[in-house]
Amino acid sequence: QVQLVESGGGLVQAGGSLILSCAASGRTFSSFVAGWFRQAPGKEREFVAFISWRGGSTYYADSVKGRFTISRDNAKNTVYLQMNSLKPEDTAVYYCTRKSDATRAALTSPSSYDYWGQGTQVTVSS
């Protein structure tokens, strides 16, 4: 079993920054391929960012590229999402997740991930 707990969400003004953290427990996290998704009210869950198990490979949704940075510290079993230049359209519940395999196949699809955190709310005011 894997447990994922997100933190760091909150209310921020447009143009501001937040750092989300995802603490993992249970099975060894260092071999996990991890991702962040988000879901706004009335919308489907959408892909935000992906990071390989060593952290050497990342991938971002076009909507956040250049503004968000995903990283990980395997010694701390933690994945981070640095969010800069936030926009009101970034408002959503953000979820940390583990990919069910170690490949990049279908990495933007929620169905490719098996363990999810409970989510943390990010609200960006205009």
C-alpha positions in Angstrom: 0.0 0.0 0.0 1.0 3.6 -0.6 -0.2 6.6 1.2 0.1 10.1 -0.3 -0.5 13.3 1.6 -0.5 16.7 -0.1 0.1 20.0 1.7 0.9 23.6 0.9 -2.3 24.7 -0.8 -4.0 28.0 0.1 -5.3 31.3 -1.1 -2.9 33.5 -3.2 -3.2 36.5 -5.4 -2.7 36.3 -9.1 1.0 36.5 -9.9 1.9 34.8 -6.6 3.6 31.5 -5.8 2.9 28.4 -3.8 4.9 25.2 -3.2 2.9 22.0 -2.9 4.4 19.0 -1.1 3.4 15.3 -1.4 4.7 13.0 1.4 4.6 9.3 0.6 4.6 6.4 3.0 4.3 2.7 2.6 6.2 1.1 -0.2 9.5 2.6 -1.3 8.9 5.8 -3.0 12.1 6.2 -4.9 11.0 3.7 -7.6 7.7 5.5 -8.2 7.0 7.6 -11.1 4.9 10.5 -9.8 2.6 13.1 -11.1 0.4 16.0 -10.2 -3.2 16.5 -11.5 -5.8 19.1 -10.7 -9.5 19.3 -10.8 -11.6 22.5 -10.9 -15.3 22.5 -10.0 -17.4 21.1 -12.8 -14.3 20.0 -14.8 -12.5 16.7 -15.4 -9.3 15.9 -13.6 -6.4 17.2 -15.7 -2.8 16.4 -15.9 -0.3 19.0 -14.6 3.2 17.5 -14.3 5.1 14.2 -14.3 8.5 13.2 -12.9 10.5 10.0 -13.4 11.6 8.0 -10.4 15.1 9.4 -10.5 13.9 12.9 -11.3 15.8 13.2 -14.5 12.8 13.3 -16.7 9.9 15.7 -16.4 6.9 16.6 -18.4 4.3 19.4 -18.1 0.9 20.4 -19.4 1.2 23.3 -21.9 -1.0 25.4 -19.5 1.7 25.4 -16.8 4.9 25.0 -18.7 7.4 27.7 -17.7 5.5 28.5 -14.6 5.4 25.2 -12.6 8.3 23.0 -11.6 8.0 19.4 -10.4 10.8 17.9 -8.3 11.4 15.1 -5.8 13.6 14.2 -2.9 13.6 10.5 -2.6 15.5 10.6 0.7 12.5 12.4 2.1 9.9 10.4 0.1 8.5 13.7 -1.1 7.5 15.2 -4.4 7.1 19.0 -4.8 5.3 21.3 -7.2 6.6 24.8 -7.3 4.0 27.1 -8.8 4.9 30.6 -9.9 3.0 33.3 -11.7 -0.3 31.8 -10.6 -3.4 32.7 -12.5 -7.1 32.5 -11.5 -7.5 29.6 -13.9 -5.0 27.6 -11.8 -7.7 27.4 -9.1 -8.4 23.8 -8.4 -7.8 20.9 -6.0 -4.4 19.5 -6.7 -3.7 15.8 -6.4 -0.4 13.9 -6.0 -0.4 10.5 -7.6 1.8 7.5 -8.4 1.9 6.0 -11.9 1.1 2.4 -12.0 4.1 1.6 -14.2 7.6 3.1 -14.7 7.1 4.2 -18.3 6.0 7.5 -19.9 3.2 5.8 -21.7 -0.1 7.6 -21.3 1.3 9.8 -18.6 -1.3 12.5 -19.0 -4.2 10.0 -18.4 -5.6 9.7 -14.9 -6.2 6.0 -15.5 -2.5 5.4 -15.7 -2.1 6.2 -12.0 -3.1 4.0 -9.2 -2.6 5.7 -5.8 -3.9 9.2 -5.1 -3.7 11.7 -2.3 -6.7 13.4 -0.8 -5.9 16.7 -2.6 -5.1 20.2 -1.5 -7.1 23.3 -2.5 -5.3 26.1 -4.4 -7.3 29.3 -4.9 -5.9 32.1 -7.0 -7.7 35.5 -6.7 -7.7 38.1 -9.4 
